[in-house]
Amino acid sequence: MNDARMTPAIWAGIGTALSCGLIAAVGIAINAPLFALTLDDAGLSATEVGFLMTFAGLAGLLCTPLVPWLMGRLPIKMVLGGGLLASSLMFLLYPTTDNIWVWTAIRFGFSTSLTIIFVASEAWFLELAPAHLRGRLLGLYAATFAGGFGIGGFIIAQLGHQGPATPYAGALIMAAATLPLFVLKAPPATRPEGDEAKPGALLARLMIAPALFVPAFAMGAIETSAFNLFPLWVRQVGFEDAAAGYLIAASGLGNILLQGPIGILADRYGRTRTLLSVAVIGFIGPFLLMMVTAPAQAYAICFVWSGCVTGFYTLGLMGLAERFGKGELAGANAAYGGSYGVGQLIAPLAGGTLLQSLGPAGFMAGLACMALTPILAIGLQFHAQRKS
């Protein structure tokens, strides 16, 4: 795709995909502390909270292989609009009950709808982004996505986790996000056909280049543990509950401002070298958080640390766009989302167990170890290439 073909309709499609990523991230950032703090108020242990959070990862893992199938049968706008409206409905259901198991079921449905939004919008975005602008646009996508986390964190910090105000705000935001789908005219996404539309396309893409998908696993693990368990960590280190929302907001701001520089570094020094650099920072950050004595210190550290961890996702998407063609992107991005879902499934229970058994320091050590996985994957890939 060259400059002559970058029509207003294509830019409208890129903007629509960006808006879907933004709003879905807002929903996650509201939902995670809302769920965690409510469970903690109900007297559940950190391990029990972590266990119930794994259902969100399970939802994503089960739903992801079906997204190419949906995209092969329905227009992209219908897929995204359905996901947004379903997410809005999940928020409306929260205030209707105080039963923990029903809340967990609602969270399962919420994660299912968000998985559809993320995988479908990312595949559409990758298809529309021209090669000569892809790095910058992916940086913009990641920054927009991260901005949603910051907005969501700020909303729950202001409205609190008790009462219906926060769920109703989330429902309104998710529903309003459907407007660009109806207003803006954009090119349709290429519909996966044949084997590419089958759930098995996920595994096929994964086996072609497994190292490309490890950054998504790492970010899914770190992000899910951090955003869901930071509210409990905040309480254990003696900070006020509002600090959890501001911590997420600070992380989101770092994600927004650092994706551009990470993209520039990737263009200049290469994607692999840049990934190694941000992974090192991702490893060091949690150890610095062990030493904080005031919320402001944690905000500053998370600004940089979370921005680098989000770089895992940005750099991984760049690798997908370089490796796979248009017809393969839906399956490849489903595999990428599946890798993210595996991280979501494994990490919360592990993080909650560490937080309960070893305290805040053990939880942070676990986050640090998760950041090592991209480094290990690159090392194994390099070793395999040398042997061949």
Backbone torsions as a table, in degrees:
resi	resn	phi	psi	omega
1	MET	NA	124.8	-179.1
2	ASN	-108.7	-178.8	-176.5
3	ASP	-60.3	-37.1	-177.8
4	ALA	-62.7	-26.7	-177.0
5	ARG	-94.1	-1.0	178.7
6	MET	-81.2	76.0	-176.9
7	THR	-78.2	164.6	175.2
8	PRO	-56.6	-33.3	179.5
9	ALA	-65.0	-39.1	178.7
10	ILE	-66.1	-43.7	177.3
11	TRP	-63.2	-35.1	177.1
12	ALA	-64.1	-39.8	177.4
13	GLY	-64.0	-42.7	178.0
14	ILE	-61.9	-43.3	179.0
15	GLY	-64.7	-37.8	179.1
16	THR	-66.7	-43.6	177.3
17	ALA	-62.0	-40.0	177.2
18	LEU	-61.5	-43.1	-177.8
19	SER	-64.8	-35.9	178.1
20	CYS	-65.6	-42.9	176.4
21	GLY	-61.9	-41.4	179.6
22	LEU	-60.7	-51.3	-174.7
23	ILE	-69.2	-36.8	176.9
24	ALA	-62.6	-38.9	177.7
25	ALA	-66.1	-37.9	175.0
26	VAL	-58.3	-44.1	179.8
27	GLY	-61.3	-42.6	178.8
28	ILE	-63.2	-45.4	-176.0
29	ALA	-66.5	-28.9	174.0
30	ILE	-76.4	-44.2	-171.5
31	ASN	-68.1	-40.6	-173.7
32	ALA	-61.6	-56.4	178.9
33	PRO	-69.0	-30.7	176.6
34	LEU	-58.3	-46.0	-179.1
35	PHE	-69.1	-47.6	-175.6
36	ALA	-64.9	-45.8	-177.5
37	LEU	-68.1	-36.0	178.0
38	THR	-65.3	-42.6	177.8
39	LEU	-65.2	-39.0	179.2
40	ASP	-66.1	-40.4	176.8
41	ASP	-61.4	-30.9	-179.6
42	ALA	-77.6	-2.9	175.8
43	GLY	93.3	10.9	178.9
44	LEU	-75.4	148.5	177.6
45	SER	-76.8	167.4	179.1
46	ALA	-62.1	-36.9	178.1
47	THR	-65.1	-42.2	178.7
48	GLU	-66.0	-39.3	176.3
49	VAL	-61.8	-45.7	178.9
50	GLY	-60.6	-39.8	179.6
51	PHE	-63.4	-46.1	-179.1
52	LEU	-66.7	-28.3	178.0
53	MET	-71.6	-22.0	179.7
54	THR	-65.2	-20.2	177.9
55	PHE	-65.1	-29.1	175.7
56	ALA	-65.8	-43.1	176.7
57	GLY	-65.2	-37.9	178.2
58	LEU	-63.3	-40.2	178.5
59	ALA	-60.1	-46.6	179.2
60	GLY	-63.0	-40.8	-177.7
61	LEU	-66.0	-40.5	-179.3
62	LEU	-74.2	-33.1	-174.6
63	CYS	-82.5	-32.9	-172.6
64	THR	-54.3	-46.4	-178.8
65	PRO	-62.8	-17.7	-178.1
66	LEU	-86.2	-14.4	-175.9
67	VAL	-63.9	-45.4	175.6
68	PRO	-58.2	-35.7	177.2
69	TRP	-62.7	-44.3	177.5
70	LEU	-63.4	-44.0	-179.0
71	MET	-66.0	-24.8	177.5
72	GLY	-78.3	-13.9	-175.5
73	ARG	-117.3	-20.1	-177.8
74	LEU	-127.5	149.4	174.3
75	PRO	-60.0	148.1	-176.2
76	ILE	-57.7	-37.1	-178.8
77	LYS	-67.8	-34.2	178.0
78	MET	-69.3	-39.8	178.2
79	VAL	-61.7	-47.9	-178.2
80	LEU	-68.9	-42.1	179.3
81	GLY	-62.6	-39.6	177.5
82	GLY	-64.1	-40.6	178.4
83	GLY	-64.1	-41.2	-179.6
84	LEU	-66.9	-43.6	-179.8
85	LEU	-67.6	-36.8	177.1
86	ALA	-64.4	-39.4	178.0
87	SER	-64.8	-39.9	177.2
88	SER	-60.9	-41.9	178.8
89	LEU	-63.2	-39.6	179.5
90	MET	-60.6	-41.3	177.7
91	PHE	-62.3	-40.4	-178.9
92	LEU	-65.9	-25.8	-178.5
93	LEU	-78.0	-25.2	-176.9
94	TYR	-54.4	-48.7	-175.4
95	PRO	-71.7	-7.0	-176.2
96	THR	-81.2	-8.5	-176.6
97	THR	-152.0	157.7	172.0
98	ASP	-120.0	13.3	178.0
99	ASN	-76.2	124.3	-175.2
100	ILE	-62.3	-39.8	-178.4
101	TRP	-69.9	-34.4	176.0
102	VAL	-68.5	-39.6	176.1
103	TRP	-60.4	-39.6	179.4
104	THR	-64.7	-39.0	177.3
105	ALA	-65.3	-40.7	177.0
106	ILE	-62.7	-41.7	178.7
107	ARG	-62.4	-36.5	176.4
108	PHE	-60.8	-46.9	178.3
109	GLY	-64.5	-38.9	178.3
110	PHE	-61.0	-45.8	-179.1
111	SER	-66.5	-34.6	177.1
112	THR	-62.3	-47.4	-178.9
113	SER	-66.3	-38.6	179.6
114	LEU	-67.9	-35.3	177.7
115	THR	-61.3	-42.2	177.7
116	ILE	-60.2	-44.5	-179.1
117	ILE	-62.8	-48.4	-175.9
118	PHE	-63.6	-52.2	-174.7
119	VAL	-64.6	-44.4	-177.6
120	ALA	-68.2	-44.2	-178.2
121	SER	-68.7	-36.6	178.3
122	GLU	-67.4	-41.6	178.2
123	ALA	-62.4	-41.8	178.3
124	TRP	-64.8	-43.8	179.5
125	PHE	-61.8	-47.1	-179.6
126	LEU	-61.2	-35.4	178.9
127	GLU	-69.5	-39.0	-176.7
128	LEU	-78.6	-29.0	-175.9
129	ALA	-69.3	123.1	178.6
130	PRO	-71.6	152.3	-175.2
131	ALA	-58.6	-39.2	-175.1
132	HIS	-74.3	-13.7	177.5
133	LEU	-116.3	3.8	-169.6
134	ARG	-60.8	-45.4	-178.5
135	GLY	-59.9	-46.4	-179.5
136	ARG	-66.6	-41.9	-178.9
137	LEU	-68.0	-35.4	176.6
138	LEU	-68.4	-34.8	173.4
139	GLY	-62.5	-41.1	177.3
140	LEU	-64.9	-40.3	178.9
141	TYR	-61.1	-49.1	-179.2
142	ALA	-63.1	-38.6	179.1
143	ALA	-66.5	-39.6	177.7
144	THR	-65.5	-45.3	176.9
145	PHE	-56.9	-46.4	-179.6
146	ALA	-67.0	-35.6	177.6
147	GLY	-59.8	-33.8	176.5
148	GLY	-61.7	-38.3	176.7
149	PHE	-63.4	-41.4	179.2
150	GLY	-63.8	-43.7	179.2
151	ILE	-63.3	-45.7	179.9
152	GLY	-62.3	-41.9	177.9
153	GLY	-62.3	-40.3	179.1
154	PHE	-65.7	-39.7	-179.4
155	ILE	-60.9	-47.9	-177.4
156	ILE	-72.7	-28.0	175.1
157	ALA	-65.5	-33.9	-178.7
158	GLN	-82.1	-40.4	-173.9
159	LEU	-93.4	-19.4	-179.7
160	GLY	81.7	172.3	-177.6
161	HIS	-102.2	-3.7	179.7
162	GLN	-102.6	141.5	-179.5
163	GLY	89.7	174.2	-173.3
164	PRO	-86.9	-6.4	-172.2
165	ALA	-59.1	-47.4	-177.7
166	THR	-66.6	-47.8	176.9
167	PRO	-59.5	-38.6	-179.9
168	TYR	-67.4	-38.1	176.7
169	ALA	-63.1	-42.8	177.9
170	GLY	-61.8	-41.6	179.7
171	ALA	-62.6	-43.0	179.9
172	LEU	-63.5	-43.3	-179.2
173	ILE	-63.5	-45.3	-178.9
174	MET	-64.0	-41.5	-180.0
175	ALA	-67.4	-41.0	-179.1
176	ALA	-64.5	-26.1	-178.3
177	ALA	-68.7	-12.1	177.2
178	THR	-75.8	-16.0	-175.3
179	LEU	-58.3	-47.1	179.1
180	PRO	-58.4	-29.2	179.9
181	LEU	-64.5	-31.6	-179.8
182	PHE	-90.7	-28.5	-171.9
183	VAL	-88.7	-42.7	-173.2
184	LEU	-89.7	135.8	175.5
185	LYS	-92.3	124.2	-175.6
186	ALA	-141.7	156.0	178.1
187	PRO	-64.9	143.9	177.3
188	PRO	-70.7	156.9	174.5
189	ALA	-76.5	148.8	175.0
190	THR	-64.9	125.5	-177.8
191	ARG	-80.9	126.0	175.4
192	PRO	-59.6	139.9	-179.7
193	GLU	-128.6	156.9	175.9
194	GLY	59.7	-132.0	-177.8
195	ASP	-64.3	-29.2	-178.6
196	GLU	-67.6	-21.0	179.5
197	ALA	-91.7	-3.2	-178.8
198	LYS	-89.0	151.2	177.1
199	PRO	-55.0	-27.9	179.7
200	GLY	-66.8	-14.9	178.3
201	ALA	-60.8	-31.0	178.6
202	LEU	-59.4	-50.9	-177.9
203	LEU	-66.3	-37.4	-179.6
204	ALA	-62.4	-44.2	179.0
205	ARG	-67.4	-38.6	-179.1
206	LEU	-62.0	-38.8	-176.8
207	MET	-74.9	-22.7	-179.4
208	ILE	-66.2	-45.3	-176.4
209	ALA	-146.0	74.9	-173.5
210	PRO	-60.0	-32.5	-177.3
211	ALA	-64.5	-24.4	179.9
212	LEU	-65.5	-22.7	-171.9
213	PHE	-98.2	-8.9	-179.6
214	VAL	-64.8	-39.5	177.9
215	PRO	-57.7	-35.6	177.8
216	ALA	-66.3	-41.2	176.6
217	PHE	-59.5	-46.5	-177.5
218	ALA	-62.5	-45.0	-179.1
219	MET	-67.8	-39.6	177.9
220	GLY	-59.5	-41.6	-179.7
221	ALA	-67.5	-48.7	-176.6
222	ILE	-68.8	-48.1	-177.4
223	GLU	-61.3	-45.5	-178.0
224	THR	-65.3	-44.2	178.5
225	SER	-63.9	-45.9	-175.4
226	ALA	-66.8	-53.1	-174.0
227	PHE	-70.2	-28.2	179.5
228	ASN	-87.2	-31.7	-175.0
229	LEU	-105.7	-10.6	174.2
230	PHE	-55.5	-38.8	177.2
231	PRO	-58.2	-36.5	177.0
232	LEU	-74.5	-39.0	177.1
233	TRP	-60.5	-41.8	179.4
234	VAL	-58.5	-42.8	179.5
235	ARG	-68.0	-39.1	-177.0
236	GLN	-68.4	-31.6	178.8
237	VAL	-88.5	1.4	172.0
238	GLY	92.1	16.2	177.0
239	PHE	-90.5	163.0	176.8
240	GLU	-71.9	156.8	-178.7
241	ASP	-58.0	-37.0	-178.2
242	ALA	-59.6	-24.7	-179.5
243	ALA	-61.9	-28.8	179.2
244	ALA	-63.7	-44.6	178.0
245	GLY	-64.6	-42.5	-180.0
246	TYR	-69.4	-30.2	176.6
247	LEU	-64.9	-42.4	176.9
248	ILE	-66.3	-39.0	178.8
249	ALA	-64.7	-42.1	178.0
250	ALA	-64.0	-39.8	177.1
251	SER	-62.6	-43.9	178.9
252	GLY	-61.9	-39.7	178.9
253	LEU	-64.3	-41.6	177.0
254	GLY	-63.0	-39.2	178.0
255	ASN	-61.7	-40.9	-179.6
256	ILE	-63.6	-50.0	-171.0
257	LEU	-79.2	-21.3	-175.0
258	LEU	-96.7	-13.8	-178.3
259	GLN	-68.1	-35.5	176.4
260	GLY	-60.1	-53.9	176.7
261	PRO	-58.6	-37.4	178.4
262	ILE	-64.1	-40.9	177.1
263	GLY	-63.7	-40.2	178.0
264	ILE	-64.2	-42.7	177.8
265	LEU	-62.4	-38.7	179.1
266	ALA	-65.0	-39.7	177.7
267	ASP	-65.6	-36.0	-174.7
268	ARG	-85.3	-42.2	-172.5
269	TYR	-111.7	-4.3	179.3
270	GLY	101.3	148.0	-176.1
271	ARG	-65.4	-42.3	-175.8
272	THR	-66.2	-45.5	-179.7
273	ARG	-63.5	-39.6	178.7
274	THR	-66.1	-39.6	178.2
275	LEU	-62.0	-41.0	177.4
276	LEU	-61.8	-40.3	-177.7
277	SER	-65.3	-47.2	-178.1
278	VAL	-70.6	-27.9	177.2
279	ALA	-67.1	-35.8	176.9
280	VAL	-63.0	-43.7	177.6
281	ILE	-66.0	-37.6	176.6
282	GLY	-61.3	-30.9	178.2
283	PHE	-76.4	-39.5	-175.4
284	ILE	-74.9	-36.5	-173.1
285	GLY	-51.3	-49.2	-179.1
286	PRO	-60.9	-31.2	178.0
287	PHE	-68.8	-32.8	175.0
288	LEU	-68.9	-36.0	178.7
289	LEU	-66.4	-23.3	176.2
290	MET	-64.1	-22.8	-171.9
291	MET	-101.3	1.0	-175.6
292	VAL	-70.5	148.2	177.8
293	THR	-123.9	-3.7	-179.4
294	ALA	-146.9	149.6	-179.4
295	PRO	-56.4	-38.3	-177.8
296	ALA	-59.4	-36.3	177.6
297	GLN	-64.3	-42.1	179.0
298	ALA	-64.7	-39.0	178.9
299	TYR	-60.7	-45.0	-177.4
300	ALA	-64.5	-43.5	-179.5
301	ILE	-65.4	-44.7	-178.6
302	CYS	-67.2	-27.7	175.6
303	PHE	-56.1	-48.9	-178.8
304	VAL	-78.7	-47.6	-175.6
305	TRP	-60.9	-50.2	-177.7
306	SER	-65.8	-35.7	177.0
307	GLY	-60.4	-39.8	178.9
308	CYS	-71.0	-39.2	178.4
309	VAL	-64.5	-38.9	176.4
310	THR	-63.6	-28.1	175.3
311	GLY	-59.8	-26.2	174.1
312	PHE	-54.0	-47.6	-174.7
313	TYR	-68.5	-44.3	179.4
314	THR	-58.6	-49.0	-177.7
315	LEU	-68.1	-33.9	176.5
316	GLY	-66.2	-40.9	177.4
317	LEU	-63.6	-36.5	176.1
318	MET	-60.2	-40.8	178.8
319	GLY	-64.5	-39.0	178.1
320	LEU	-62.6	-47.3	-178.1
321	ALA	-63.0	-32.4	178.9
322	GLU	-74.7	-33.3	-170.7
323	ARG	-90.1	-34.0	-171.1
324	PHE	-115.6	148.5	178.7
325	GLY	-85.5	177.5	-175.5
326	LYS	-56.2	-47.9	-177.1
327	GLY	-66.1	-19.3	-177.7
328	GLU	-97.8	-10.9	-171.1
329	LEU	-64.7	-37.7	-179.8
330	ALA	-62.2	-46.1	177.9
331	GLY	-66.2	-40.8	179.7
332	ALA	-64.9	-42.2	-179.2
333	ASN	-71.9	-29.6	173.5
334	ALA	-64.9	-41.0	176.5
335	ALA	-64.1	-37.3	178.0
336	TYR	-64.5	-46.0	177.1
337	GLY	-64.4	-34.4	176.8
338	GLY	-64.8	-40.0	177.1
339	SER	-62.4	-41.5	175.7
340	TYR	-60.6	-41.1	-179.6
341	GLY	-65.5	-35.0	177.0
342	VAL	-62.8	-42.6	176.3
343	GLY	-60.8	-41.3	177.5
344	GLN	-62.8	-35.1	-176.0
345	LEU	-73.2	-41.4	-173.3
346	ILE	-82.1	-41.7	-165.8
347	ALA	-69.8	-43.3	-174.9
348	PRO	-58.8	-44.3	179.6
349	LEU	-64.6	-42.8	178.4
350	ALA	-63.3	-44.3	179.8
351	GLY	-65.4	-42.3	178.9
352	GLY	-64.1	-38.6	177.8
353	THR	-64.6	-43.4	178.1
354	LEU	-63.3	-41.1	-179.2
355	LEU	-64.5	-39.9	-178.7
356	GLN	-75.7	-41.0	-173.4
357	SER	-86.5	-36.3	-176.0
358	LEU	-113.9	-3.0	177.1
359	GLY	81.1	-172.2	-177.2
360	PRO	-56.1	-38.0	-178.7
361	ALA	-65.9	-40.4	178.5
362	GLY	-64.6	-38.6	177.8
363	PHE	-62.0	-44.6	-179.7
364	MET	-66.7	-36.8	177.7
365	ALA	-62.8	-36.4	177.3
366	GLY	-64.3	-42.0	177.3
367	LEU	-61.7	-39.2	179.4
368	ALA	-63.0	-43.2	-180.0
369	CYS	-62.9	-36.3	178.8
370	MET	-61.8	-33.0	-179.0
371	ALA	-71.4	-13.1	179.9
372	LEU	-79.5	-17.6	-172.8
373	THR	-61.4	-39.7	176.7
374	PRO	-63.0	-35.5	178.5
375	ILE	-64.2	-44.2	178.8
376	LEU	-63.1	-40.8	-179.6
377	ALA	-64.2	-42.5	178.6
378	ILE	-64.6	-39.9	178.5
379	GLY	-63.7	-43.3	178.6
380	LEU	-66.1	-38.7	178.4
381	GLN	-64.1	-43.8	179.4
382	PHE	-62.8	-41.5	179.5
383	HIS	-64.4	-41.7	179.8
384	ALA	-65.1	-37.7	179.8
385	GLN	-68.0	-36.3	179.0
386	ARG	-68.6	-37.9	-179.6
387	LYS	-68.1	-33.7	-179.2
388	SER	-81.8	NA	NA
